[in-house]
Amino acid sequence: MTKEEAYLRIIALRKELNNHNKLYYVEVQPVISDFEFDTLLKELQNLESQFPEFYDENSPSQRVGNDINVEFNQREHKYPMLSLGNTYNEGELRDFDNRVKKALGEPYTYVCELKYDGVSISLTYINGKLEYGITRGDGTKGDDVTANVRTIKSIPLVLSGIGYPSEFEIRGEIFLPRPVFEQLNEEKLKAGEAPYANPRNTAAGTLKLQNSSQVAKRKLDCFLYYIPAENTPTVSHYENLMMAKTWGFKVPDYTKRCNSIEEVLEFIHHWDLQRKTLPFDTDGIVIKVDNISQQQNLGFTAKEPRWAIAYKYQTERAETQLLSIDYQVGRTGAVTPVANLAPVQLAGTTVKRASLHNADQIALLDIRLGDWVYVEKGGEIIPKIVGVNIEKRNGTGSPLIYISQCPECGTPLIRATGEAAHYCPNDEGCPPQIKGKMEYFVSRAAMDINCAEATIDLLYRNGLLNNVSDFYSLKKEQVLKLDRFAEKSAENLIKSIEDSKKVPFPRVLSALGIRYVGETVAKKLAQYFKSMEALKAASVEQLLEVEEIGDRIAQSLVEYFNTPKHIAIIKALEDAGVQLKLSDEETKTFSEKLTGYTFVITGTYKHNSRDQMKTLVEKHDGKISSGVSAKTTYLLAGEKPGPDKIQKAQKLGVKIISEDEFLKLIE
């Protein structure tokens, strides 16, 4: 590989890995497996090692993934929370053992632990009481999620036993047990909502909820497995864990001391099979040198300890034959190809269908009907096809041509520039889109109407529902004429519809199913414009003034409100008494000190979270904008502000103020 080729590949890998880091740690929506990520990272590390002139301190190889959520206050870690080096084969594990042997030159033992698939947490106790809990974040500081941690019953708030230090930190993994995850998904499906993707994502999302009472309902659990400190109770990592168990910590029983690398490998082989019977997810084994003095002698690299390594199991994979492909149309019109497979056993279940994602994925795999394909499940609900066994291809199949018309209504499909999915634009006449919008409208997070998917289908087929506003013209007498309805069930449906008129405006806005306008965006729009009437009249430029609203969302809103049928639906909802503006209580302000002022917020703050700062601006009658412009009154800059915003504010002459200066403004 030439120097120029290496440079181009390094740049491409950094860009790809940064994107996957964001999807995994920030958005909690990973799209590739850990193995695929680690393979890309290892390629980057090798290239950077061969071509040191392309070193960049901001390369993904030089940092730990970042899960900081700026809605929480951040707190520094007393001891950095580093990642572990990963290996997927026994040869590299033996290399690790040889490095330890050579560096120490004396006898040593290992401690083997399961690698739990959850969210890393650091807990600090002072005088036997829980002081705070911090996520890993960027390794040097993380989100202070103490309020949410306190809801997890397996984490002691006050320690028992004797012998614990007056102040110490203990680390572990917060996770969602499989039975709890399955129960949550059953409830989601009954409510007509999309199921959660997997326990790890759900645990991560739960820990970032702003309402700790909602966290408590999720029944998170926590295993503790490491005490980082200079003055640990003993010189043995294993013995420290056993002591921590006597203090009330949930230290897992799946831990073993091993006297040789051969015993470590036996442990790995044992749990490769047995882990499938556990009530929680685990994706590997962590191997640590037991003696803490030896750990300190081995030390650390810039990113990871030299005394520990993670052996990760390969994602489960099965081979089966592709029989056919169905194309499903969602409520937004997005068309998703789904493969029908010859039934095959994978991760304890029989798999018959797998996602193919989009046309690009089909082309990338060069997949053909009749192919023998590799299927992986990992933590996903729907398995995915990850490859084709070319050796079994008999030469009769031809490359698949992606459909050009909607499989439900025949409308020509469109594909927007820069998007992977194909869409059916016939949102007013395509049955799955019509019913999908109504299913979303009644869901618990939206209007919370007690109306199941089958009921919507029945009402739609009988001509009683054609759009979401039709719910409010339903009469009990009409419903009683349909199969499956008796007096009581008809009354319950009508009452549930009537109760939904009390649902606040932000949820109503989200319930409309406007493309790109989910729950969070709807809240921001409602807080900014206060009413549907003002939102309808907003131009693209005015919409872009709202924090976190970009061109794509703004254009989608303008297109929605320029459609006569949508305006008719909103008018019908208004006539029915649905809440289309914020209540007096929601719009009540503390003062008018910031009337006419527009703020842009950047960085993190000492006294308040970002959300609290936004609320303070709005409660004093100010406005929040996403980007700095000539209309911006102040750029409110906390710690580590965005350099682009600072630069633009200076260029436009926008005044930059600190958190303390802002608080003086509203005194």
C-alpha positions in Angstrom: 0.0 0.0 0.0 1.4 3.4 -1.0 1.5 6.3 1.4 -1.3 8.1 -0.5 -3.5 4.9 -0.4 -2.8 4.5 3.3 -3.8 8.1 4.0 -7.1 7.8 2.1 -7.9 4.6 3.9 -7.1 6.0 7.3 -9.3 9.0 6.7 -12.2 6.8 5.5 -11.8 4.5 8.6 -11.7 7.4 11.0 -14.9 8.8 9.5 -16.7 5.5 9.6 -15.6 4.6 13.2 -16.5 8.1 14.5 -20.0 7.6 13.0 -20.3 4.2 14.6 -19.1 5.5 17.9 -21.8 8.2 17.8 -24.5 5.6 16.9 -23.3 3.3 19.8 -22.5 5.6 22.6 -24.6 8.8 22.0 -27.7 7.6 20.0 -27.6 4.1 21.4 -28.5 2.7 18.0 -25.6 0.6 16.8 -25.8 -0.7 13.2 -22.9 -3.1 13.2 -21.7 -5.9 15.6 -18.9 -5.4 18.1 -16.8 -7.8 16.0 -17.3 -5.7 12.9 -16.4 -2.5 14.8 -13.3 -4.0 16.4 -12.1 -5.4 13.0 -12.3 -1.8 11.5 -10.6 -0.4 14.6 -7.8 -2.9 14.4 -7.2 -2.1 10.7 -7.0 1.6 11.6 -4.5 0.9 14.4 -2.3 -1.2 12.2 -2.3 1.5 9.5 -1.5 4.3 12.0 1.3 2.1 13.4 2.8 1.6 9.9 2.4 5.2 8.9 3.0 7.3 12.1 3.2 10.5 10.1 -0.6 10.4 9.9 -1.0 10.5 13.7 -4.0 12.5 14.9 -4.9 12.9 18.6 -8.5 12.9 17.6 -8.4 9.6 15.8 -11.0 7.0 17.1 -7.9 4.8 18.0 -6.8 7.5 20.6 -10.0 7.7 22.5 -12.7 5.8 24.5 -16.2 6.0 23.1 -18.3 8.8 24.4 -21.7 8.4 26.0 -22.1 11.8 27.5 -25.6 13.3 27.4 -25.4 17.0 28.0 -28.8 17.0 29.7 -27.0 15.6 32.8 -24.4 17.3 34.8 -20.9 15.9 34.2 -18.5 14.8 36.9 -14.8 14.0 36.7 -13.7 10.4 37.3 -11.2 10.1 40.1 -9.6 7.2 38.3 -9.9 7.1 34.4 -12.4 4.6 33.2 -10.4 3.0 30.4 -11.6 0.5 27.8 -10.2 -3.1 27.6 -8.2 -4.5 24.7 -10.3 -7.1 22.8 -9.4 -10.4 21.2 -11.5 -12.9 19.4 -9.0 -15.8 19.2 -7.0 -18.0 21.6 -3.7 -17.2 19.9 -3.9 -13.5 20.8 -4.9 -14.5 24.3 -1.7 -16.6 24.6 0.3 -13.6 23.3 -1.3 -11.5 26.1 -0.2 -14.2 28.7 3.3 -14.2 27.3 3.6 -10.5 27.6 2.4 -10.7 31.3 4.9 -13.5 32.0 7.8 -11.6 30.5 6.9 -8.3 32.2 6.4 -9.8 35.7 9.1 -12.5 35.8 7.3 -14.1 38.8 4.3 -16.3 39.5 0.8 -14.8 38.9 -2.8 -15.8 38.8 -5.8 -14.5 36.7 -9.4 -13.8 37.6 -11.9 -14.6 34.9 -15.3 -12.8 34.9 -18.1 -12.8 32.4 -18.3 -9.7 30.2 -21.8 -8.3 30.9 -23.5 -6.5 28.0 -24.9 -3.4 29.7 -23.8 0.1 30.7 -20.6 0.8 32.7 -21.2 2.6 36.0 -18.9 4.0 38.7 -20.3 4.3 42.2 -18.7 6.4 45.0 -19.4 5.7 48.7 -18.5 8.0 51.5 -18.8 6.7 55.1 -20.8 3.7 53.9 -23.4 5.8 51.9 -23.9 6.1 48.2 -22.6 9.6 47.2 -23.0 9.5 43.4 -23.0 7.3 40.3 -21.3 8.3 37.0 -21.4 6.7 33.5 -18.2 6.0 31.7 -18.6 9.0 29.4 -15.3 9.8 27.6 -13.3 8.0 30.3 -12.2 11.1 32.2 -15.7 12.4 33.0 -19.2 11.1 32.6 -22.9 11.8 33.3 -24.0 12.1 36.9 -27.0 9.7 37.0 -27.2 9.3 40.8 -30.9 9.9 40.9 -31.5 7.0 38.5 -28.9 4.8 40.1 -30.7 5.1 43.4 -33.8 3.4 41.8 -31.9 0.2 41.1 -32.6 -2.2 44.0 -29.5 -4.3 43.7 -27.3 -1.2 44.4 -27.1 -0.6 48.1 -27.7 3.0 49.3 -26.1 2.2 52.7 -23.5 -0.5 53.1 -23.6 -3.4 55.6 -20.8 -5.4 57.2 -17.4 -4.1 58.2 -14.0 -3.2 56.7 -15.0 -0.9 53.9 -12.9 2.2 53.3 -14.3 5.5 54.5 -14.3 6.7 50.8 -14.0 4.4 47.8 -15.2 3.8 44.3 -16.6 0.5 42.9 -17.4 -0.2 39.3 -19.8 -2.5 37.5 -22.4 -3.0 34.8 -26.0 -1.9 34.8 -28.1 -4.3 32.7 -31.7 -5.3 31.9 -32.4 -8.9 32.7 -33.9 -10.9 29.8 -37.2 -11.7 31.4 -37.8 -8.0 32.2 -36.8 -7.1 28.7 -39.3 -9.6 27.2 -42.1 -8.4 29.5 -41.4 -4.7 28.4 -41.6 -5.7 24.8 -44.9 -7.6 25.4 -46.3 -4.4 26.8 -45.0 -2.4 23.9 -46.5 -4.7 21.4 -49.9 -4.8 23.2 -49.9 -1.0 23.1 -49.3 -1.0 19.4 -45.7 0.3 19.8 -42.5 -0.8 18.2 -40.5 -3.2 20.5 -37.2 -2.3 22.0 -34.2 -3.5 20.0 -32.2 -5.3 22.7 -31.5 -5.3 26.4 -28.3 -3.3 26.2 -29.8 -0.4 24.3 -32.8 -0.4 26.5 -30.7 -0.3 29.7 -28.6 2.6 28.2 -31.7 4.5 27.2 -33.4 3.9 30.6 -30.3 5.2 32.5 -30.6 8.5 30.5 -34.3 9.1 31.3 -34.9 12.4 33.0 -37.7 11.0 35.2 -36.2 8.6 37.8 -39.7 7.2 38.6 -39.8 5.9 35.0 -36.3 4.4 35.5 -37.6 2.5 38.6 -40.3 0.9 36.6 -37.8 -0.7 34.2 -36.3 -3.0 37.0 -32.7 -2.5 36.0 -30.1 -4.7 37.7 -26.4 -4.2 38.5 -23.3 -6.4 38.9 -20.2 -4.9 40.6 -16.8 -6.2 39.6 -13.9 -3.8 40.3 -12.6 -1.5 43.1 -10.0 1.0 41.7 -7.9 2.6 44.5 -4.6 2.8 46.1 -5.8 1.5 49.5 -7.9 -1.5 48.7 -8.9 -3.9 51.5 -6.5 -6.6 50.3 -3.8 -7.0 47.5 -6.0 -9.5 45.7 -8.7 -8.2 43.2 -10.6 -11.4 43.8 -10.6 -11.1 47.6 -11.7 -7.5 47.3 -14.7 -8.6 45.4 -15.5 -11.2 48.0 -15.3 -8.6 50.7 -17.5 -6.2 48.6 -20.1 -9.0 48.6 -20.2 -8.9 52.4 -20.8 -5.1 52.3 -24.1 -5.7 50.4 -22.9 -5.4 46.7 -24.2 -7.8 44.1 -20.9 -9.4 43.1 -21.6 -12.1 40.4 -21.0 -15.7 41.2 -19.7 -16.3 37.7 -16.1 -15.4 38.7 -13.1 -17.8 39.0 -9.4 -17.6 39.9 -7.2 -19.4 37.3 -3.6 -20.4 37.8 -2.7 -20.7 34.1 -3.7 -19.7 30.6 -5.0 -23.3 30.1 -7.5 -22.8 33.0 -8.5 -19.5 31.5 -9.3 -21.3 28.2 -11.3 -23.9 30.0 -13.4 -21.2 31.6 -13.9 -19.6 28.2 -15.0 -22.8 26.6 -17.4 -23.6 29.4 -19.2 -20.3 29.2 -19.4 -20.3 25.4 -22.2 -22.8 25.8 -23.5 -22.1 29.3 -24.0 -18.3 28.8 -27.0 -19.0 26.6 -28.8 -20.3 29.7 -28.3 -17.1 31.7 -31.1 -14.6 32.3 -29.0 -11.7 31.0 -26.8 -11.0 28.0 -23.0 -11.6 28.0 -20.7 -11.4 25.0 -17.4 -12.6 26.3 -14.9 -13.1 29.2 -12.7 -10.5 31.0 -9.3 -11.8 32.2 -7.5 -9.8 34.8 -4.2 -10.3 36.7 -5.3 -10.9 40.3 -2.5 -9.3 42.3 -3.0 -5.5 42.5 0.8 -4.8 43.0 1.4 -6.8 39.8 -1.4 -4.8 38.1 0.4 -1.6 39.1 3.8 -3.0 37.8 2.2 -3.8 34.4 0.6 -0.4 34.2 -1.5 1.1 31.4 -1.2 2.2 27.8 -2.9 5.5 26.9 -6.2 3.7 26.4 -6.3 0.4 28.3 -4.7 -1.5 31.2 -1.8 -4.0 30.4 -3.0 -6.3 33.1 -6.5 -7.1 31.6 -8.0 -8.2 28.3 -11.5 -9.1 27.0 -12.0 -12.3 25.1 -15.2 -11.8 23.0 -17.3 -14.5 21.6 -18.2 -14.4 17.9 -21.7 -13.2 17.2 -23.9 -16.3 16.7 -24.3 -17.1 13.0 -26.3 -19.7 11.0 -26.4 -20.7 7.4 -29.7 -21.1 5.6 -31.3 -20.6 2.2 -33.0 -17.5 0.9 -36.4 -18.4 -0.4 -38.0 -15.1 -1.3 -38.2 -11.4 -0.3 -41.2 -9.4 0.9 -41.3 -5.6 0.8 -43.0 -4.1 3.9 -44.4 -0.5 3.9 -44.3 1.4 7.2 -46.4 4.3 8.4 -43.9 6.9 7.0 -43.9 5.1 3.6 -40.4 3.7 4.0 -40.1 0.3 2.2 -38.1 -2.4 4.0 -37.0 -5.6 2.3 -37.4 -8.7 4.5 -36.0 -12.1 3.5 -38.0 -15.3 3.9 -35.6 -18.1 4.9 -35.6 -21.8 5.2 -36.2 -22.3 9.0 -32.9 -22.5 11.0 -32.0 -22.6 14.7 -30.2 -19.5 15.9 -29.5 -18.4 19.5 -32.2 -20.7 20.9 -35.0 -19.7 18.5 -36.2 -20.7 15.0 -35.4 -18.0 12.5 -37.6 -17.7 9.3 -37.2 -14.1 8.4 -34.3 -11.6 8.4 -33.9 -7.9 7.6 -32.1 -6.8 4.4 -32.4 -3.1 5.4 -32.4 -1.4 1.9 -31.4 -1.5 -1.7 -27.8 -0.6 -1.0 -27.4 -3.6 1.4 -28.8 -6.0 -1.2 -26.4 -4.7 -3.8 -23.5 -4.8 -1.3 -24.2 -8.5 -0.5 -24.9 -9.2 -4.2 -27.7 -11.4 -2.9 -29.8 -13.6 -5.1 -32.9 -15.8 -4.7 -31.8 -19.3 -3.8 -28.5 -18.2 -2.2 -27.3 -19.8 0.9 -26.8 -16.9 3.3 -25.3 -16.2 6.7 -27.7 -14.9 9.4 -26.7 -13.2 12.6 -29.0 -12.4 15.5 -26.8 -10.8 18.2 -29.1 -8.7 20.4 -31.5 -7.7 17.6 -35.2 -8.7 17.5 -35.1 -9.3 13.8 -32.0 -11.2 12.6 -30.0 -9.8 9.7 -28.3 -11.3 6.7 -24.6 -10.5 6.8 -23.1 -12.5 4.0 -23.6 -15.0 1.1 -21.9 -18.4 0.8 -20.7 -17.9 -2.8 -19.4 -21.5 -3.0 -22.9 -22.9 -2.9 -24.2 -20.6 -5.6 -25.3 -22.8 -8.6 -25.2 -20.1 -11.2 -28.9 -20.0 -12.0 -29.8 -16.9 -10.0 -29.4 -13.4 -11.3 -28.8 -10.2 -9.3 -31.9 -8.9 -7.6 -33.6 -5.8 -9.0 -35.1 -3.7 -6.2 -38.8 -3.0 -6.7 -39.8 0.3 -8.4 -43.5 0.4 -7.3 -45.1 0.3 -3.9 -46.1 -3.4 -3.2 -49.4 -2.2 -1.5 -50.7 0.6 -3.8 -48.6 0.5 -7.0 -47.3 4.0 -6.7 -43.8 4.6 -8.1 -41.3 4.7 -5.3 -39.0 7.6 -4.6 -35.5 7.8 -3.0 -34.4 11.2 -1.6 -30.8 12.3 -2.2 -28.6 11.1 0.6 -31.1 8.6 2.0 -30.8 4.8 1.9 -34.5 3.9 2.0 -37.1 4.0 -0.8 -40.4 5.6 0.0 -44.0 5.4 -1.3 -45.2 9.0 -1.6 -48.9 8.0 -1.6 -49.4 8.7 2.1 -53.1 9.5 1.7 -54.0 6.4 -0.3 -51.6 3.6 0.7 -53.4 1.3 3.3 -50.3 0.4 5.4 -49.4 4.1 5.7 -52.9 5.1 6.6 -53.3 2.4 9.2 -49.8 2.8 10.5 -50.4 6.5 11.1 -53.5 5.7 13.1 -51.7 3.0 15.1 -49.0 5.5 16.0 -51.7 8.1 16.8 -53.3 5.9 19.4 -50.1 4.6 21.0 -49.3 5.1 24.6 -46.6 7.7 24.0 -49.0 9.7 21.7 -52.8 10.0 22.3 -53.0 6.8 24.5 -56.3 5.6 23.0 -57.1 2.0 24.0 -57.5 0.8 20.4 -55.6 -2.3 19.2 -54.1 -2.8 15.7 -56.8 -5.3 14.9 -59.5 -2.8 15.9 -58.0 -0.1 13.7 -58.0 -2.6 10.8 -61.6 -3.5 11.4 -62.7 0.2 11.6 -60.7 1.0 8.5 -62.1 -1.8 6.4 -65.6 -0.8 7.4 -65.1 2.8 6.3 -65.3 4.3 9.8 -61.6 5.4 9.9 -59.7 7.1 7.0 -57.5 9.4 9.0 -56.6 10.2 12.6 -59.3 12.9 13.0 -62.0 10.3 12.3 -61.6 8.8 15.8 -63.4 11.8 17.2 -66.5 11.4 15.0 -67.0 7.7 16.0 -70.3 6.9 17.6 -71.0 4.0 20.0 -73.9 2.9 17.7 -71.5 2.6 14.7 -69.0 0.5 16.7 -71.6 -1.8 18.1 -72.6 -3.0 14.6 -69.1 -4.4 14.1 -67.9 -7.9 15.0 -66.0 -8.3 18.3 -67.8 -5.4 19.9 -70.2 -5.6 22.8 -71.8 -2.8 24.8 -68.9 -2.5 27.3 -66.1 -2.7 24.8 -67.8 -0.1 22.6 -68.2 2.2 25.6 -64.6 1.8 26.6 -63.3 2.7 23.2 -65.5 5.9 23.0 -64.5 6.9 26.6 -60.8 6.3 25.8 -61.1 8.6 22.7 -62.9 11.3 24.8 -60.1 11.1 27.5 -57.5 11.6 24.8 -58.7 15.2 24.3 -56.8 16.0 27.5 -53.5 14.9 26.1 -51.1 18.0 26.0 -50.2 19.7 22.8 -46.6 18.4 22.4 -47.9 14.8 22.4 -50.6 15.7 20.0 -48.1 17.2 17.6 -45.9 14.1 17.9 -49.0 11.9 17.3 -49.7 13.4 13.9 -46.7 11.4 12.6 -45.1 14.2 10.6 -41.9 12.9 9.1 -38.9 13.5 11.3 -41.0 15.0 14.1 -40.8 12.5 17.0 -41.4 13.1 20.7 -38.3 15.2 21.4 -38.7 17.4 18.3 -42.4 17.9 19.0 -41.6 19.2 22.5 -39.1 21.7 21.2 -41.5 23.0 18.5 -44.4 23.2 21.0 -42.3 25.1 23.5 -41.1 27.5 20.9 -44.3 28.2 19.0 -46.8 27.6 21.8 -49.7 26.7 19.5 -50.5 24.7 16.3 -51.7 27.9 14.7 -48.3 29.6 15.1 -46.5 26.5 14.0 -48.6 26.2 10.8 -47.7 29.8 9.8 -44.0 29.4 10.4 -41.6 29.7 7.4 -38.5 27.5 6.9 -36.4 30.4 8.2 -38.5 30.7 11.4 -38.4 26.9 12.0 -34.6 26.9 11.7 -34.4 29.3 14.6 -35.6 26.5 16.9 -32.8 24.6 18.6 -32.0 21.3 16.9 -34.3 21.9 14.0 -32.4 21.5 10.7 -33.3 21.9 7.0 -34.7 18.4 6.7 -37.2 18.8 9.6 -38.1 22.4 8.6 -38.9 21.3 5.0 -40.9 18.4 6.2 -43.1 20.6 8.4 -43.7 23.2 5.7 -44.7 20.5 3.2 -47.0 18.9 5.8 -48.8 22.2 6.5 -49.0 23.1 2.8 -51.2 20.0 2.2 -54.9 20.8 2.3 -55.9 17.4 3.7 -53.5 17.8 6.6 -55.0 21.3 7.4 -58.5 19.7 7.3 -57.4 17.0 9.8 -56.0 19.7 12.2 -59.2 21.7 11.8 -61.3 18.5 12.7 -59.1 17.9 15.7 -59.5 21.5 16.9 -63.3 21.2 16.4 -63.3 18.0 18.5 -61.6 19.7 21.4 -58.1 18.2 21.1 -55.3 20.3 22.7 -53.6 22.3 20.0 -51.8 24.8 22.2 -49.8 24.9 25.4 -51.9 25.4 28.5 -51.7 28.5 30.6 -49.6 26.6 33.2 -47.2 25.4 30.5 -46.7 29.0 29.1 -46.5 30.7 32.5 -43.3 32.6 32.9 -41.3 33.8 36.0 -40.7 37.2 34.5 -40.4 39.0 31.2 -36.7 40.0 31.7 -35.7 38.2 28.5 -38.6 39.2 26.3 -37.3 39.7 22.7 -33.9 38.0 23.5 -32.8 35.0 21.6 -30.1 32.7 23.1 -27.9 30.0 21.6 -26.6 27.5 24.2 -23.2 25.7 24.0 -21.0 23.7 26.3 -21.8 22.4 29.8 -22.6 24.3 33.0 -21.6 24.3 36.6 -24.9 25.0 38.3 -27.5 23.7 35.9 -27.9 21.1 33.2 -28.5 22.3 29.6 -32.2 21.5 29.9 -32.4 23.6 33.0 -30.7 26.5 31.3 -33.2 26.3 28.4 -36.1 26.2 30.8 -34.7 29.3 32.6 -34.5 31.2 29.3 -38.1 30.2 28.3 -39.5 30.9 31.8 -38.2 34.4 31.6 -39.8 34.8 28.2 -36.6 34.4 26.1 -36.2 32.1 23.1 -33.7 29.3 22.3 -32.2 29.0 18.9 -30.1 26.2 17.5 -27.6 28.2 15.5 -25.9 31.6 15.9 -27.2 34.2 13.4 -27.5 38.0 13.2 -30.8 37.6 15.2 -29.0 36.0 18.2 -28.9 38.3 21.2 -26.5 36.2 23.4 -24.3 33.1 23.0 -24.5 31.4 26.4 -21.2 29.6 26.6 -20.4 27.0 29.3 -17.3 24.8 29.7 -15.9 23.3 26.4 -18.2 25.4 24.1 -18.5 24.5 20.4 -15.7 26.3 18.6 -17.8 26.9 15.5 -20.4 28.7 17.5 -17.8 30.9 19.3 -16.2 31.7 16.0 -19.5 32.6 14.3 -20.6 34.8 17.3 -17.3 36.7 17.2 -17.6 37.2 13.4 -21.2 38.5 13.7 -20.5 40.6 16.9 -22.9 38.5 19.0 -22.2 39.0 22.7 -20.8 35.8 24.5 -21.8 35.5 28.1 -21.0 32.9 30.8 -23.4 31.0 33.0 -22.8 33.4 35.9 -23.5 36.4 33.7 -26.7 34.9 32.5 -27.9 34.2 36.1 -27.3 37.9 36.9 -29.5 38.8 33.9 -32.5 37.0 35.4 -31.8 37.8 39.1 
